[in-house]
Amino acid sequence: MSAEFQHITVLLNEAVDTLVGDGDGFYIDGTFGRGGHSALVLEQLTPQGRLLAIDKDPEAIACAEQRFATEPRFDIERGSFAQLQEFVEARGLSGQLDGVLLDLGVSSPQLDDPSRGFSFMADGPLDMRMNPDVGESAAEWLTHATEAEIADVLYTYGEERHGRRMARAILAAQAEEPITTTGRLAKIIAEANPSWEKGKNPATRAFQGIRIFINRELEDLESCLEQALEMLKVGGRLVVISFHSLEDRIVKRFIRHHVKGDEHLPPGIPFTDDMLNKRLKAVTKAVKASRKEVDDNPRSRSAVMRAAVKLK
Ligand SMILES: C[S@@+](CC[C@H](N)C(=O)[O-])C[C@H]1O[C@@H](n2cnc3c(N)ncnc32)[C@H](O)[C@@H]1O
């Protein structure tokens, strides 16, 4: 692994200990990154166990191919975790997964390498795609996005209350000269932001919003959770680490919905637990990083892990 851009794995033991119940099992790491979780999963598997990793990012795939080149229990797919069912069906393992792990968002190497175009801290080409071969870059999107669309992305995915003002400033600058760098976009947004928060870059929320939109992060997550539930075996585990409230809300609601089961049975009729169709049971309350982990790795401050086991 290149020493230049490294990723410190968040909630490493918590996630893997929760995920791996049967060392002979078949597991999925849907967000390989630099393989921190994958490596510990492999340590906990027997020679019969297997791990399939997925990542959208070509640099993550290159890292996996190098790091686990001689590991027969490991395999990797380049694509979205929203293709989970396709990857599992291709192996004839539908409904037989022992566990699915998602450690959401971007990796430190993606954020820290200015050439990937995620960073408001260092100037680089305005890209923001985890997979630079698919879809539009942020710069391409800005060539045709309307003020209402930009404002909507900043508000919905960035939770940025000054989204409309920022969108106006972005389009005014875009009309002068297309915005092609993260540095210029960060400056335009910062100047349009009337309320800078202490200790936070004024473009943080807007950049988060554009990144989530460009990578379809929430749509992919919703789709993957549904597929994971179908692909897990009874007793299989779903473990998800989120880094902001929008992701965590989706995970929390999904688990809660399937823990409660069908709430719309006709009133007045006695029903059994079975009729409620409860498909998941939570295996832990929301887990956060310890004080020590946050001190060692500030990025873990916002991490929330949720986990559930499949009942039916
Ligand atoms: C936080 S990092 C994971 C770090 C990893 N657990 C480790 O310990 O090295 C998230 C990774 O997931 C990938 N990713 C995010 N969304 C994805 C998606 N929808 N499909 C596939 N990979 C995705 C990113 O490219 C990134 O490499």
The ligand as an SDF file (V2000), in Angstrom:
LIG
                    3D

 27 29  0  0  0  0  0  0  0  0999 V2000
  -14.6920    4.5180    4.5790 C   0  0  0  0  0  0  0  0  0  0  0  0
  -13.9690    3.7020    3.2170 S   0  0  0  0  0  0  0  0  0  0  0  0
  -13.8350    2.0270    3.7630 C   0  0  0  0  0  0  0  0  0  0  0  0
  -12.5620    1.7460    4.5030 C   0  0  0  0  0  0  0  0  0  0  0  0
  -12.3140    0.2960    4.8230 C   0  0  0  0  0  0  0  0  0  0  0  0
  -13.3150   -0.2460    5.7190 N   0  0  0  0  0  0  0  0  0  0  0  0
  -10.9410    0.1050    5.4050 C   0  0  0  0  0  0  0  0  0  0  0  0
  -10.8310   -0.2740    6.5690 O   0  0  0  0  0  0  0  0  0  0  0  0
   -9.9550    0.3320    4.6900 O   0  0  0  0  0  0  0  0  0  0  0  0
  -15.2910    3.6020    2.0830 C   0  0  0  0  0  0  0  0  0  0  0  0
  -14.9490    2.9210    0.7770 C   0  0  0  0  0  0  0  0  0  0  0  0
  -16.1790    2.5090    0.2020 O   0  0  0  0  0  0  0  0  0  0  0  0
  -16.1970    2.8080   -1.1610 C   0  0  0  0  0  0  0  0  0  0  0  0
  -17.5980    3.0260   -1.5020 N   0  0  0  0  0  0  0  0  0  0  0  0
  -18.4130    3.9930   -1.0660 C   0  0  0  0  0  0  0  0  0  0  0  0
  -19.6350    3.8500   -1.5830 N   0  0  0  0  0  0  0  0  0  0  0  0
  -19.6010    2.7380   -2.3440 C   0  0  0  0  0  0  0  0  0  0  0  0
  -20.5650    2.0490   -3.1360 C   0  0  0  0  0  0  0  0  0  0  0  0
  -21.8170    2.4840   -3.2740 N   0  0  0  0  0  0  0  0  0  0  0  0
  -20.1890    0.9270   -3.7460 N   0  0  0  0  0  0  0  0  0  0  0  0
  -18.9120    0.4550   -3.6370 C   0  0  0  0  0  0  0  0  0  0  0  0
  -17.9540    1.0780   -2.9320 N   0  0  0  0  0  0  0  0  0  0  0  0
  -18.2980    2.2050   -2.2890 C   0  0  0  0  0  0  0  0  0  0  0  0
  -15.3100    4.0110   -1.3330 C   0  0  0  0  0  0  0  0  0  0  0  0
  -14.7720    4.0280   -2.6350 O   0  0  0  0  0  0  0  0  0  0  0  0
  -14.2520    3.7820   -0.2540 C   0  0  0  0  0  0  0  0  0  0  0  0
  -13.1440    3.1140   -0.7940 O   0  0  0  0  0  0  0  0  0  0  0  0
  1  2  1  0
  2  3  1  0
  2 10  1  0
  3  4  1  0
  4  5  1  0
  5  6  1  0
  5  7  1  0
  7  8  2  0
  7  9  1  0
 10 11  1  0
 11 12  1  0
 11 26  1  0
 12 13  1  0
 13 14  1  0
 13 24  1  0
 14 15  1  0
 14 23  1  0
 15 16  2  0
 16 17  1  0
 17 18  1  0
 17 23  2  0
 18 19  1  0
 18 20  2  0
 20 21  1  0
 21 22  2  0
 22 23  1  0
 24 25  1  0
 24 26  1  0
 26 27  1  0
M  CHG  2   2   1   9  -1
M  END
$$$$
